[in-house]
Amino acid sequence: MSDLKFRWHDGYNSVQLSPDVALPEFNILGHRQRIIEASLSSGNYSRLLADIQFDRAAGHYVIQVYLPTILLVTMSWLVFWLRPEEVSARVGLCAVSILALSTLMVSVNK
């Protein structure tokens, strides 16, 4: 490693996470930092890496995705309890279910 060598200024205490940092969909598990030495055709280099470990919080998805989807699918099953003569109610209920599910999926993907 004669070409370029990086090092952490304060050793392994160089990277610290503030206790005020929070993400609504994730739990922060911790972090680590390391030095990687790489030999490339242009020379030898060291790299400083800081990894932050996350865990996905399932509660957000249960409330925002799963429960509304279950309710919409259950609502779409109401079609089977309508009389066969009530075609307009069946079509309207199916259309509302499909539009609501597509709107939900678009909002989830944002």
Secondary structure, DSSP 4 states (H G I P E B T S, - for coil): --SB----TTGGGS----TT--BTTEEEEEEEEEEEEEEETTEEEEEEEEEEEEEE-HHHHIIIIIHHHHHHHHHHGGGGGS-TT-HHHHHHHHHHHHHHHHHHHHHHH-
